[in-house]
Amino acid sequence: MKKIFSFIKIEHTLFSLPMIYSGVFLASKEQPPVLMLVLVLTAAIGARSVAMTLNRIIDRAIDKRNPRTMNRELPSGKLSLTQGYVVLGAGFVLYLVSAYLISPFCLYLSPIPLVVFVVYPYLKRFTPLAHFGVGMGLAMGPLGGWFAVTGSLEHFDIAIILPLFNLFWATGFDIIYSTMDEHFDRGENLFSFPSRFGKETALKISAALHLLAFLMLLLLLLHTTRALIAIPFLGLSGLLLYLEQKKSDNVELAFFKINIAVGFTIFFMIMFIR
């Protein structure tokens, strides 16, 4: 189990899961049923397993050549390819069953994230816009949480704001993460902003995306009459995004620890304005 959790990077749900539940509570006029909260959790775990397993399987040959990733489970042989496919299948079933139990509407929409999960790993072979694949994948989290509650496209103009925050935020921090592979990606002719435009330019693009992410939070507050209560959380989120840029050379701090704080800050902000 330790190998499987490491394989799918289960710890990364600490900054994605708060955003998913932010979508749930933003759409809720009253306390959501416990069963729905549990099903959203299982759907998130299933989707996370599918996304990461597909990424690891598709990129296993590249990971084996990269000194930074050659010790991952598939390239190192800690897990076999067959075991990888078993994890993929289990995640797929858990995700679809959870979507089915939430609502028919969620089941109908469930293939859309799967398409993104399949396409994203191949993008780095063709375009530096591959970072937006990560953003798209994480942007669907709060949108899925919203749909779990509403079961419709009602008030989509409000529902889309939080996913747009996720899109810009996640794309920005994926660019920071990719700076670790700048030289490897360039040598392998893989596309990323650092490998194509250099680290300095890539981080400027990341900063611009995080500014857009902050503006999405500001736009979200403009849609509520309780915006004043959330201003401290808005300020804290802006500070954390700023620190993520300032500490970009320390990828472990910027990518993982600060992002956890961002995710929970947004969640508590949503709890105050809902």
N, C-alpha and C positions, 0 to 999 in steps of 0.2 A: 504493500500500500504506500510505503514511503517513496518507492521508486515511481509509482503511478502519480502520486501527488506532485512530485518534482517534475515529472514528465509533462503534466498539464499546467504547471505553475499555479497551483491552487491558491497560493498566497496572494496572487494578483487580483483575486476577487475582492480583496480588502479595499481596492479603490474603484472597482466596477460595480460591486453589489450595492453600495450606498446610492449610486446613481440610478440603478434599476428601481430600488425602493423609493427614491425621490420621485420617479415617474408615477409609481403607485399612489403615493400620498398626495401628490399634486392633483391627481384626478379624483381623489376621494373627498366626498363631502362629509363622510362620517368614518368611523374606524373600520378599516377593511376586515373581513372575516379572517380568522386565523388560518383556515384551510387555504384561502387564496394566497396568503403570505407564504405558506409552506410550498404551495405549487409554484409560485414565482421563484422561490429559492431553488427548487429541484430543476425547474426549466433553465435557470441561470447556470447551475452546475453542469447540466447536460450540454447546453450551448457552449460553455467554456471548454468542456472536454472535447467536443467536436472541433471547435476552432483551433485549439492548440495542437490536437493530435493531427489534424490535416496539415497544419503548418510544419510540424516535425517530420511527418512522413514525406511530404512533398520536397522538403528542403534537406533531407537526410544526407544526400551526397555532398551538398554545399557545406553543411555543418561539419562533415567529416574532414574537410580541407581547411576549415577555419580554426586556428589555434584556440580561439575564445570559446568555441562551441563543440569542439571535437570530443569533449568528455560528456556531452549530453547522452541521454539514455540509449537512443537508437545508434548513433555513430560509434559509441563505445561498446555496444553489445550488452549493456546492463538490462535492456529490454529487447526482445526480438521483434521483428517486423510483424509477426503474427500476433504477438501480445499488443502491439500498437493498434492493429486493426480491431482487436477485441475491445480495447478501451474506446476506440472510435464508435464501434457498434453499440456499446453500452450507453455512451453519451447520446448517440442519435436516438435510441429508444427512449431514454429518460426525458429528453427534450420534447419529443413528439407526444409522448403520453401525457406529459405535464401540460402541454399546449391544448391537447384534446380535453383534458379535465377542467381547464380554466374556462374555455368557451369555444364554440365552433368558429367564431370570428378569429380567434388567436390561432386555431389550427389551420385555417385557410391562409393566414399570413406567414405561417411558420417556415415555408420553403425559402422565403426571401433572405433571411439571415444565412441560411445554408449556402445559397448561391454566393454571397459575399465571402463566406469562409473558404469556399473552394477556389474562387478567383483570386483572392488577395495574395496568397503565397507566390503566384506566378508573376505578379505585377512587377516585382523588382528585377525581373529579367528583361523588361521592356520599357519601363518608365519610372522616373524619380517620383512621380505622383503616387507610387506605391504606399507612401506614408498615409495617404488618405484612405487606403483600404483598412488600416487599423482604426482610423477615426470613424469610418463607416460602421465597422463591426461594433465598436463600443457605443456609437450613437444610437444604435437600435435597442440598447438596453433600457434607457428611460422611456423610449417610445413603446417598447413591449410592456413595461410596467403600466403605462397609461392605458394601453389597449386591454390589459388584463382586467382593469376596473370598468372601463367604459364599454368595451365590446363594440365600438363603432368609431367612425371618423369625426364624430361630433367635436366641435371646438378644436379642430386640428391646428388652427392658427396659433393657439396657445400651446398645444401639445408639442409642436415642432421646435419651440424655443430651447428647451432643455437638451434635446438631441443635437441641436446646432452647437450648443456649448460643448457637448461631448465631442462632436466632430472636430472642432477647432482645438480643444484642449488635448485630446488624444493624439491628433496628428502632430501637434507641437511637441508633445513629450516623446513621441516615437522618433522624431528627428533628433532630439537630444540623445536618445538611446542609440541611434544608428551612428553617432559620431565615434563610437568605440570600434566600428568596422570600416571606417573611412578608407584606410589603405588596402584592406583585404578586398572590399567591394570594388575599388578601382582596379585592382589587379585581376579580379575575376570578371570584370566588365559587367558588374551588377549595378543597378540604378538606385541611387539614393541622393538626397540633397547634398550631404557631405562629400560623397564620392564624385559628384558631377560639378558642384559649385564651390567646394571647399567648406571647411568647418565654420569659418567666420560668417560667410554668407548664409549657410544653413541655419545657424543659430539666430541670425537676424530674421529669417523667415519664421522660425519657431516663435520668436518673440512677438512678431506681428500676429501670428495665429492665436497666441495666448491673449493678446490685446482684444482680438475679435471675440474670444471666449468670454472675457470679462464683460464686454459690451452686451453679449447675449444675456448674462445674468442681470445686468442693469435693465435690459428690455423686459425681462421676466418680472422684475419688481414693479415696473410701470403698469403691469396688468393686474396689480393687486392693490386693495385699499389699505393693506397692512404693511406697506413697504417700509415704514419707519422702524418697525420692530426688527426687520431683517438687515438694516443698514450695517450693524457691526459685523454680521456674517459676510456681507458683501465686501466690506473693507478687508476682512481677514482673508477672504478668497483672493482678492487682488494682491495682497501682500504675499501670499503663498505662491501665486503664479510668478510674481516678481522674483521671489527667492529661488524658484525653480530655474529661472534663467541665470541668476547670479551664481548659482551653485552647479551649473551645467557641467563643469569639469569633474564633479563628483557625481557620476551617473547613478550610483547606488542611492545616494541621498536624494538627488533631484527626481529620478524616475520612480523610485519605490516609496521612500518614507514621506517625502513632501506630497506625493500624489495621494497617499492614503489620507493625509490631513485635508487635502482639497476635497476628496470625495465625501468625507464625513462633515466637513464644513457646509457643503452644498446641501447635504441631507438635513442637517439641523436648520438651515435657512428655510428649506421647504416646509419643515414641520411648523415653523413659526408663521408662515404666510398662508398656509393652506386654509 
